[in-house]
Amino acid sequence: MYNLGDFIEMKKPHACIIKATGKKANRWEIVRLGADIKICCTNCHHLVMMPRNDFNKKLKRILD
């Protein structure tokens, strides 16, 4: 399971580009847990809030 502060990867990458590699960013940090989950892109700091059901469907894996 996931906890506050964990880094995760979603099934679809975020639209922002990592300057060093030129690839799309796909590393997110969980910043809020509850009925809704808020995640923050570690590259551009864009915040996304979604219902827990949608989050669980779109989650690919938890990163170390």
C-alpha positions in Angstrom: 0.0 0.0 0.0 1.1 3.6 -0.2 1.6 6.3 2.4 2.0 10.0 2.7 5.3 11.1 1.1 5.8 8.0 -1.1 6.9 8.4 -4.6 4.8 6.6 -7.2 4.6 6.1 -11.0 1.3 6.4 -12.9 0.3 4.4 -16.0 0.5 7.5 -18.2 3.4 10.0 -17.9 2.9 13.6 -17.1 3.1 16.1 -20.0 6.2 18.0 -18.7 9.6 17.1 -20.1 12.7 16.4 -18.0 15.4 18.7 -19.3 18.4 16.4 -18.6 16.9 13.4 -20.5 14.3 14.8 -22.8 11.7 12.2 -21.6 8.3 12.8 -20.1 8.2 12.9 -16.3 6.4 10.1 -14.4 7.5 10.5 -10.8 4.9 11.8 -8.4 4.9 12.3 -4.6 1.8 11.7 -2.5 1.0 14.9 -0.6 -2.5 14.2 0.7 -4.4 11.1 1.6 -8.1 10.7 2.3 -11.2 10.1 0.2 -9.3 12.1 -2.4 -5.6 11.7 -3.1 -3.4 14.7 -4.0 -0.2 14.0 -5.9 2.6 16.4 -7.0 4.8 16.0 -10.0 8.5 16.0 -8.9 9.6 17.7 -12.1 7.3 20.7 -12.4 5.5 20.6 -9.1 2.0 20.4 -10.7 -0.6 19.3 -8.2 -3.4 16.8 -9.2 -6.2 15.7 -6.9 -8.4 12.7 -7.8 -10.8 10.3 -6.1 -9.1 7.2 -4.5 -10.9 4.9 -6.9 -9.5 6.7 -9.9 -6.0 6.8 -8.3 -6.0 3.1 -7.7 -6.9 2.4 -11.3 -4.2 4.7 -12.7 -1.4 3.7 -10.3 1.3 1.7 -11.9 3.8 1.1 -9.1 5.3 2.5 -5.9 8.9 3.6 -6.3 11.6 3.2 -3.7 
